[in-house]
Amino acid sequence: MGRSDHPISEFIQISDQRRYLLKDLSCKIRTTGHDKKPSRLVTLFAGCVIFAFTSAGCSTTAPQQSSSRFLAWSDAQPAYRLQTGDQLSIVHPYSPELNQDVTILPDGRIVLPLVGAASAADKAPEELAQDLENKYLSELKEPDITVIPRTIGPMKFVVGGEVGNPGIFTYTGRIGVVEALFTAGGFEDTANRSTVALIRRSEDDQPMLKVIDVAAILSGTGTEADVPLQQYDVLYVPKSTVAEVGTWVDLYITRILPFNRGFSYSLNKTLE
């Protein structure tokens, strides 16, 4: 059984070493080629971590995490969902005068003639086309609309734990787990390179967990290949076991960036 096949119940007991997150508080947001000031989200995260771990210092046992926290992992490639910065062609085959090229704005909307603003981010192109047809019913007899993505915006992902520069990153094109970790400054000496947690939002807006043996990938001794990241993936590098990810998810993801349709919007609003 590979590490990625271990049930989460094997990782329920959380380490008593509560200091592993404290050094992450100085993390900075980076994009490829450009540094940015830390966002309000990261500042809020830092305050939450300081409070949580200071309070936890009086307890001898960290709260245990439920094994139902994560869904079973699926490698299925989900349908692409539009995001801020994507450039789209809105095509009316029978009303070409309404054809328009638009860019999804930072608030997740597009602006169109006759109907005004429409929500577009986090929808599949076909889903957006259906929504637009409904909006145009008051203006056109039988609206028929096609949405064609022309330019895709950058991917956003999160890296936390025992890496040199944890934070939120943007990347244009495809990127795998190994490259993403090096983008975040590489491993600290204290990192457990054999149990890197990859957290991904499922189609049902629930977090899935995959444990990746990056040490084996780097050495060429493992049977698993590098894993391509998807939009809003979260990587966490623990000190000891992946059990630590439960507390990190509670402090950072669940309470500040919930796993629902607002997850992507929260990231967009912070990073734009």
Secondary structure as a PSIPRED ss2 file (coil, helix, strand):
# PSIPRED VFORMAT (PSIPRED V4.0)

   1 M C   1.000  0.000  0.000
   2 G C   1.000  0.000  0.000
   3 R H   0.000  1.000  0.000
   4 S H   0.000  1.000  0.000
   5 D H   0.000  1.000  0.000
   6 H C   1.000  0.000  0.000
   7 P C   1.000  0.000  0.000
   8 I H   0.000  1.000  0.000
   9 S H   0.000  1.000  0.000
  10 E H   0.000  1.000  0.000
  11 F H   0.000  1.000  0.000
  12 I C   1.000  0.000  0.000
  13 Q C   1.000  0.000  0.000
  14 I C   1.000  0.000  0.000
  15 S C   1.000  0.000  0.000
  16 D C   1.000  0.000  0.000
  17 Q C   1.000  0.000  0.000
  18 R H   0.000  1.000  0.000
  19 R H   0.000  1.000  0.000
  20 Y H   0.000  1.000  0.000
  21 L H   0.000  1.000  0.000
  22 L H   0.000  1.000  0.000
  23 K H   0.000  1.000  0.000
  24 D H   0.000  1.000  0.000
  25 L H   0.000  1.000  0.000
  26 S H   0.000  1.000  0.000
  27 C C   1.000  0.000  0.000
  28 K C   1.000  0.000  0.000
  29 I C   1.000  0.000  0.000
  30 R E   0.000  0.000  1.000
  31 T E   0.000  0.000  1.000
  32 T C   1.000  0.000  0.000
  33 G C   1.000  0.000  0.000
  34 H E   0.000  0.000  1.000
  35 D E   0.000  0.000  1.000
  36 K C   1.000  0.000  0.000
  37 K C   1.000  0.000  0.000
  38 P C   1.000  0.000  0.000
  39 S C   1.000  0.000  0.000
  40 R H   0.000  1.000  0.000
  41 L H   0.000  1.000  0.000
  42 V H   0.000  1.000  0.000
  43 T H   0.000  1.000  0.000
  44 L H   0.000  1.000  0.000
  45 F H   0.000  1.000  0.000
  46 A H   0.000  1.000  0.000
  47 G H   0.000  1.000  0.000
  48 C H   0.000  1.000  0.000
  49 V H   0.000  1.000  0.000
  50 I H   0.000  1.000  0.000
  51 F H   0.000  1.000  0.000
  52 A H   0.000  1.000  0.000
  53 F H   0.000  1.000  0.000
  54 T H   0.000  1.000  0.000
  55 S H   0.000  1.000  0.000
  56 A H   0.000  1.000  0.000
  57 G C   1.000  0.000  0.000
  58 C C   1.000  0.000  0.000
  59 S C   1.000  0.000  0.000
  60 T C   1.000  0.000  0.000
  61 T C   1.000  0.000  0.000
  62 A C   1.000  0.000  0.000
  63 P C   1.000  0.000  0.000
  64 Q C   1.000  0.000  0.000
  65 Q C   1.000  0.000  0.000
  66 S C   1.000  0.000  0.000
  67 S H   0.000  1.000  0.000
  68 S H   0.000  1.000  0.000
  69 R H   0.000  1.000  0.000
  70 F C   1.000  0.000  0.000
  71 L E   0.000  0.000  1.000
  72 A C   1.000  0.000  0.000
  73 W C   1.000  0.000  0.000
  74 S C   1.000  0.000  0.000
  75 D C   1.000  0.000  0.000
  76 A C   1.000  0.000  0.000
  77 Q C   1.000  0.000  0.000
  78 P C   1.000  0.000  0.000
  79 A C   1.000  0.000  0.000
  80 Y C   1.000  0.000  0.000
  81 R C   1.000  0.000  0.000
  82 L C   1.000  0.000  0.000
  83 Q C   1.000  0.000  0.000
  84 T C   1.000  0.000  0.000
  85 G C   1.000  0.000  0.000
  86 D C   1.000  0.000  0.000
  87 Q E   0.000  0.000  1.000
  88 L E   0.000  0.000  1.000
  89 S E   0.000  0.000  1.000
  90 I E   0.000  0.000  1.000
  91 V E   0.000  0.000  1.000
  92 H C   1.000  0.000  0.000
  93 P C   1.000  0.000  0.000
  94 Y C   1.000  0.000  0.000
  95 S C   1.000  0.000  0.000
  96 P H   0.000  1.000  0.000
  97 E H   0.000  1.000  0.000
  98 L H   0.000  1.000  0.000
  99 N C   1.000  0.000  0.000
 100 Q E   0.000  0.000  1.000
 101 D E   0.000  0.000  1.000
 102 V E   0.000  0.000  1.000
 103 T E   0.000  0.000  1.000
 104 I C   1.000  0.000  0.000
 105 L C   1.000  0.000  0.000
 106 P C   1.000  0.000  0.000
 107 D C   1.000  0.000  0.000
 108 G C   1.000  0.000  0.000
 109 R E   0.000  0.000  1.000
 110 I E   0.000  0.000  1.000
 111 V E   0.000  0.000  1.000
 112 L E   0.000  0.000  1.000
 113 P C   1.000  0.000  0.000
 114 L C   1.000  0.000  0.000
 115 V C   1.000  0.000  0.000
 116 G E   0.000  0.000  1.000
 117 A E   0.000  0.000  1.000
 118 A E   0.000  0.000  1.000
 119 S E   0.000  0.000  1.000
 120 A C   1.000  0.000  0.000
 121 A C   1.000  0.000  0.000
 122 D C   1.000  0.000  0.000
 123 K C   1.000  0.000  0.000
 124 A C   1.000  0.000  0.000
 125 P H   0.000  1.000  0.000
 126 E H   0.000  1.000  0.000
 127 E H   0.000  1.000  0.000
 128 L H   0.000  1.000  0.000
 129 A H   0.000  1.000  0.000
 130 Q H   0.000  1.000  0.000
 131 D H   0.000  1.000  0.000
 132 L H   0.000  1.000  0.000
 133 E H   0.000  1.000  0.000
 134 N H   0.000  1.000  0.000
 135 K H   0.000  1.000  0.000
 136 Y H   0.000  1.000  0.000
 137 L H   0.000  1.000  0.000
 138 S H   0.000  1.000  0.000
 139 E C   1.000  0.000  0.000
 140 L C   1.000  0.000  0.000
 141 K C   1.000  0.000  0.000
 142 E C   1.000  0.000  0.000
 143 P C   1.000  0.000  0.000
 144 D C   1.000  0.000  0.000
 145 I C   1.000  0.000  0.000
 146 T E   0.000  0.000  1.000
 147 V E   0.000  0.000  1.000
 148 I E   0.000  0.000  1.000
 149 P E   0.000  0.000  1.000
 150 R E   0.000  0.000  1.000
 151 T E   0.000  0.000  1.000
 152 I C   1.000  0.000  0.000
 153 G C   1.000  0.000  0.000
 154 P C   1.000  0.000  0.000
 155 M E   0.000  0.000  1.000
 156 K E   0.000  0.000  1.000
 157 F E   0.000  0.000  1.000
 158 V E   0.000  0.000  1.000
 159 V E   0.000  0.000  1.000
 160 G E   0.000  0.000  1.000
 161 G E   0.000  0.000  1.000
 162 E C   1.000  0.000  0.000
 163 V E   0.000  0.000  1.000
 164 G C   1.000  0.000  0.000
 165 N C   1.000  0.000  0.000
 166 P C   1.000  0.000  0.000
 167 G E   0.000  0.000  1.000
 168 I E   0.000  0.000  1.000
 169 F E   0.000  0.000  1.000
 170 T E   0.000  0.000  1.000
 171 Y E   0.000  0.000  1.000
 172 T C   1.000  0.000  0.000
 173 G C   1.000  0.000  0.000
 174 R C   1.000  0.000  0.000
 175 I C   1.000  0.000  0.000
 176 G E   0.000  0.000  1.000
 177 V H   0.000  1.000  0.000
 178 V H   0.000  1.000  0.000
 179 E H   0.000  1.000  0.000
 180 A H   0.000  1.000  0.000
 181 L H   0.000  1.000  0.000
 182 F H   0.000  1.000  0.000
 183 T H   0.000  1.000  0.000
 184 A C   1.000  0.000  0.000
 185 G C   1.000  0.000  0.000
 186 G C   1.000  0.000  0.000
 187 F E   0.000  0.000  1.000
 188 E C   1.000  0.000  0.000
 189 D C   1.000  0.000  0.000
 190 T C   1.000  0.000  0.000
 191 A C   1.000  0.000  0.000
 192 N C   1.000  0.000  0.000
 193 R C   1.000  0.000  0.000
 194 S C   1.000  0.000  0.000
 195 T C   1.000  0.000  0.000
 196 V E   0.000  0.000  1.000
 197 A E   0.000  0.000  1.000
 198 L E   0.000  0.000  1.000
 199 I E   0.000  0.000  1.000
 200 R E   0.000  0.000  1.000
 201 R E   0.000  0.000  1.000
 202 S C   1.000  0.000  0.000
 203 E C   1.000  0.000  0.000
 204 D C   1.000  0.000  0.000
 205 D C   1.000  0.000  0.000
 206 Q C   1.000  0.000  0.000
 207 P E   0.000  0.000  1.000
 208 M E   0.000  0.000  1.000
 209 L E   0.000  0.000  1.000
 210 K E   0.000  0.000  1.000
 211 V E   0.000  0.000  1.000
 212 I E   0.000  0.000  1.000
 213 D C   1.000  0.000  0.000
 214 V H   0.000  1.000  0.000
 215 A H   0.000  1.000  0.000
 216 A H   0.000  1.000  0.000
 217 I H   0.000  1.000  0.000
 218 L H   0.000  1.000  0.000
 219 S H   0.000  1.000  0.000
 220 G C   1.000  0.000  0.000
 221 T C   1.000  0.000  0.000
 222 G C   1.000  0.000  0.000
 223 T C   1.000  0.000  0.000
 224 E C   1.000  0.000  0.000
 225 A C   1.000  0.000  0.000
 226 D C   1.000  0.000  0.000
 227 V C   1.000  0.000  0.000
 228 P E   0.000  0.000  1.000
 229 L C   1.000  0.000  0.000
 230 Q C   1.000  0.000  0.000
 231 Q C   1.000  0.000  0.000
 232 Y C   1.000  0.000  0.000
 233 D C   1.000  0.000  0.000
 234 V E   0.000  0.000  1.000
 235 L E   0.000  0.000  1.000
 236 Y E   0.000  0.000  1.000
 237 V E   0.000  0.000  1.000
 238 P C   1.000  0.000  0.000
 239 K C   1.000  0.000  0.000
 240 S C   1.000  0.000  0.000
 241 T C   1.000  0.000  0.000
 242 V C   1.000  0.000  0.000
 243 A C   1.000  0.000  0.000
 244 E H   0.000  1.000  0.000
 245 V H   0.000  1.000  0.000
 246 G H   0.000  1.000  0.000
 247 T H   0.000  1.000  0.000
 248 W H   0.000  1.000  0.000
 249 V H   0.000  1.000  0.000
 250 D H   0.000  1.000  0.000
 251 L H   0.000  1.000  0.000
 252 Y H   0.000  1.000  0.000
 253 I H   0.000  1.000  0.000
 254 T H   0.000  1.000  0.000
 255 R H   0.000  1.000  0.000
 256 I H   0.000  1.000  0.000
 257 L C   1.000  0.000  0.000
 258 P C   1.000  0.000  0.000
 259 F C   1.000  0.000  0.000
 260 N C   1.000  0.000  0.000
 261 R H   0.000  1.000  0.000
 262 G H   0.000  1.000  0.000
 263 F H   0.000  1.000  0.000
 264 S H   0.000  1.000  0.000
 265 Y H   0.000  1.000  0.000
 266 S H   0.000  1.000  0.000
 267 L H   0.000  1.000  0.000
 268 N H   0.000  1.000  0.000
 269 K H   0.000  1.000  0.000
 270 T H   0.000  1.000  0.000
 271 L H   0.000  1.000  0.000
 272 E C   1.000  0.000  0.000
